[in-house]
Amino acid sequence: MSSAIYKSGQGYYTRMGTATGAGVLSLLGLFWLWGYAQRIKVGTINPTYVAAGITILVGGIITWFVYDLVFRRAKTGDFLIATEGELKKVNWSTRREVVGSTIVVITVMALLTLFVFAVDKIFFWFFALIRVIDAPAGM
């Protein structure tokens, strides 16, 4: 198998997004590994050098794996190309529609919160009146 990119002109954005996401996750994992590997003692070698070597080695393996998976494999490449094709068919909402929907959701949630608060106070008052619960005198 060659190291060439499978169908290199297609699925650019989904491949780059997938590689970027995998890269961010890898960097977070390598950052954790760096801290963990600094505790490893190998003879008289400085622990920073050991941590750097381990982190670089694992980072290289992860990089090769992500490159192979995202850019060289036919099944993954076809999936990402098809995904980008489907995303081009999506009818994305306009900014005005998103802002309007957000305002409606926030308003409905505020009204629902006030309603539940009022019902809770009414039930509290009723159960305190029939002495199911003990309420302080000022309530």
MODELLER restraints for C-alpha pairs under 7 A, 6 or more apart:
rsr = mdl.restraints
at = mdl.atoms
rsr.add(forms.Gaussian(group=physical.xy_distance, feature=features.Distance(at['CA:3:A'], at['CA:72:A']), mean=6.82, stdev=0.5))
rsr.add(forms.Gaussian(group=physical.xy_distance, feature=features.Distance(at['CA:4:A'], at['CA:72:A']), mean=6.64, stdev=0.5))
rsr.add(forms.Gaussian(group=physical.xy_distance, feature=features.Distance(at['CA:5:A'], at['CA:71:A']), mean=5.21, stdev=0.5))
rsr.add(forms.Gaussian(group=physical.xy_distance, feature=features.Distance(at['CA:5:A'], at['CA:72:A']), mean=5.12, stdev=0.5))
rsr.add(forms.Gaussian(group=physical.xy_distance, feature=features.Distance(at['CA:6:A'], at['CA:71:A']), mean=6.02, stdev=0.5))
rsr.add(forms.Gaussian(group=physical.xy_distance, feature=features.Distance(at['CA:6:A'], at['CA:72:A']), mean=5.09, stdev=0.5))
rsr.add(forms.Gaussian(group=physical.xy_distance, feature=features.Distance(at['CA:6:A'], at['CA:73:A']), mean=6.76, stdev=0.5))
rsr.add(forms.Gaussian(group=physical.xy_distance, feature=features.Distance(at['CA:6:A'], at['CA:74:A']), mean=6.36, stdev=0.5))
rsr.add(forms.Gaussian(group=physical.xy_distance, feature=features.Distance(at['CA:6:A'], at['CA:77:A']), mean=6.61, stdev=0.5))
rsr.add(forms.Gaussian(group=physical.xy_distance, feature=features.Distance(at['CA:10:A'], at['CA:81:A']), mean=6.07, stdev=0.5))
rsr.add(forms.Gaussian(group=physical.xy_distance, feature=features.Distance(at['CA:11:A'], at['CA:80:A']), mean=5.99, stdev=0.5))
rsr.add(forms.Gaussian(group=physical.xy_distance, feature=features.Distance(at['CA:11:A'], at['CA:81:A']), mean=4.24, stdev=0.5))
rsr.add(forms.Gaussian(group=physical.xy_distance, feature=features.Distance(at['CA:11:A'], at['CA:84:A']), mean=5.89, stdev=0.5))
rsr.add(forms.Gaussian(group=physical.xy_distance, feature=features.Distance(at['CA:14:A'], at['CA:80:A']), mean=5.92, stdev=0.5))
rsr.add(forms.Gaussian(group=physical.xy_distance, feature=features.Distance(at['CA:14:A'], at['CA:84:A']), mean=6.03, stdev=0.5))
rsr.add(forms.Gaussian(group=physical.xy_distance, feature=features.Distance(at['CA:15:A'], at['CA:70:A']), mean=6.31, stdev=0.5))
rsr.add(forms.Gaussian(group=physical.xy_distance, feature=features.Distance(at['CA:15:A'], at['CA:80:A']), mean=6.50, stdev=0.5))
rsr.add(forms.Gaussian(group=physical.xy_distance, feature=features.Distance(at['CA:19:A'], at['CA:66:A']), mean=6.83, stdev=0.5))
rsr.add(forms.Gaussian(group=physical.xy_distance, feature=features.Distance(at['CA:19:A'], at['CA:70:A']), mean=6.96, stdev=0.5))
rsr.add(forms.Gaussian(group=physical.xy_distance, feature=features.Distance(at['CA:30:A'], at['CA:55:A']), mean=6.11, stdev=0.5))
rsr.add(forms.Gaussian(group=physical.xy_distance, feature=features.Distance(at['CA:30:A'], at['CA:59:A']), mean=6.84, stdev=0.5))
rsr.add(forms.Gaussian(group=physical.xy_distance, feature=features.Distance(at['CA:33:A'], at['CA:55:A']), mean=6.58, stdev=0.5))
rsr.add(forms.Gaussian(group=physical.xy_distance, feature=features.Distance(at['CA:34:A'], at['CA:51:A']), mean=5.54, stdev=0.5))
rsr.add(forms.Gaussian(group=physical.xy_distance, feature=features.Distance(at['CA:34:A'], at['CA:55:A']), mean=6.02, stdev=0.5))
rsr.add(forms.Gaussian(group=physical.xy_distance, feature=features.Distance(at['CA:37:A'], at['CA:51:A']), mean=4.70, stdev=0.5))
rsr.add(forms.Gaussian(group=physical.xy_distance, feature=features.Distance(at['CA:38:A'], at['CA:47:A']), mean=5.22, stdev=0.5))
rsr.add(forms.Gaussian(group=physical.xy_distance, feature=features.Distance(at['CA:38:A'], at['CA:48:A']), mean=5.85, stdev=0.5))
rsr.add(forms.Gaussian(group=physical.xy_distance, feature=features.Distance(at['CA:38:A'], at['CA:50:A']), mean=6.96, stdev=0.5))
rsr.add(forms.Gaussian(group=physical.xy_distance, feature=features.Distance(at['CA:38:A'], at['CA:51:A']), mean=5.01, stdev=0.5))
rsr.add(forms.Gaussian(group=physical.xy_distance, feature=features.Distance(at['CA:39:A'], at['CA:47:A']), mean=6.85, stdev=0.5))
rsr.add(forms.Gaussian(group=physical.xy_distance, feature=features.Distance(at['CA:40:A'], at['CA:47:A']), mean=6.49, stdev=0.5))
rsr.add(forms.Gaussian(group=physical.xy_distance, feature=features.Distance(at['CA:41:A'], at['CA:47:A']), mean=6.10, stdev=0.5))
rsr.add(forms.Gaussian(group=physical.xy_distance, feature=features.Distance(at['CA:69:A'], at['CA:76:A']), mean=6.60, stdev=0.5))
rsr.add(forms.Gaussian(group=physical.xy_distance, feature=features.Distance(at['CA:70:A'], at['CA:76:A']), mean=6.17, stdev=0.5))
rsr.add(forms.Gaussian(group=physical.xy_distance, feature=features.Distance(at['CA:70:A'], at['CA:77:A']), mean=6.33, stdev=0.5))
rsr.add(forms.Gaussian(group=physical.xy_distance, feature=features.Distance(at['CA:71:A'], at['CA:77:A']), mean=6.37, stdev=0.5))
rsr.add(forms.Gaussian(group=physical.xy_distance, feature=features.Distance(at['CA:127:A'], at['CA:133:A']), mean=5.94, stdev=0.5))
rsr.add(forms.Gaussian(group=physical.xy_distance, feature=features.Distance(at['CA:128:A'], at['CA:134:A']), mean=6.14, stdev=0.5))
rsr.add(forms.Gaussian(group=physical.xy_distance, feature=features.Distance(at['CA:128:A'], at['CA:135:A']), mean=5.93, stdev=0.5))
